[in-house]
Amino acid sequence: MWIKEFQLALVLKDVEKLNTLMDSVPNFTKTKEIDTLLCLIQEARLLVSGLKDETKVSMVQMKKNIIFLNATNAPRASKLDIKS
């Protein structure tokens, strides 16, 4: 049951569910289950690493967009400008 839930969380890219499941890993005794567990954990590492990289790229792009928007804004005069 745990393995199926972990597989579903991987397919859905549900990082919160993966974290929850990793906190409650049952004791597997069969070699096949242990091998499956190791493969699933490796896939989870790859998924989280990929999501981390995507987030980093998005943040860099947002910073560039903010810099661009700030550079293109016309300077505003203060509301208390009594010389105008």
N, C-alpha and C positions, 0 to 999 in steps of 0.2 A: 504494500500500500504506500509506504513512504517513497519508494523508488518511482512509482507512477506519479505521485504528487510532485516530486522533484522534476521529473521529465516534463510534466505539464507546465510547471513554473518556468522551465528553460524555454519551452516553445513559446510561451506567452511573454517571455522576457520580463517576468515579474521578480524584480530584485528583492523586494521586501519579503515575498514568500520564500525565496531562496534563502535569505538570511534566517528566517524563522525555522525553516527545515534544517539548516545547518546547525542551529542551536539544539536540535533534538534528534541527532543522528542515532538510530538504533544500533545495537550491536549485531553485526552480521557475522554469521559463522560459516556460511557456504562460500566456497571460492568464487563461484560464478557471481554471487551477489556482491562480493567485495570488488571483483573486477568491474562490474557494472557501476558500483559506487565511485570507484576511482575515475572511470571514464566520464561519468556525469559531473564530478567535481572539476575535472579538467575543462569540460565544456562550459561550466559555470564561470570558471576563471577567465576563459576566452571571451565570454559574453560580457562580463563586468569590465574587462579591459577594453573591449570595443566600445562599450557605452561611455567609459571614462574618456577615451580618445575623442569620441563624437562631441561630448560635452566641452572638452577643451577647445576643439575647433570652433564650436558655436560661441563660446565665450570670447575667443580672440576676434571673431567676426563682429560680435556685438560691440566690443571695445572700439574697433575700427569705425563702425557705424556711428557710435556716439561722438567720436572725434570728428568725423566728417560733418555730422549735424551741428555740432558746436562751432565748427569753422565756417559753416555757411549761414549761420544766424546773423542777422544784422544787429549791430550793437544798439541796445536800447538806452534811451535817455532816462535818467532818474526822474521819478514823479515830482521830486522837489526841485527840479531844475528851474531856477527863477530867471535865468538869462534868456530863455527862449521866448 
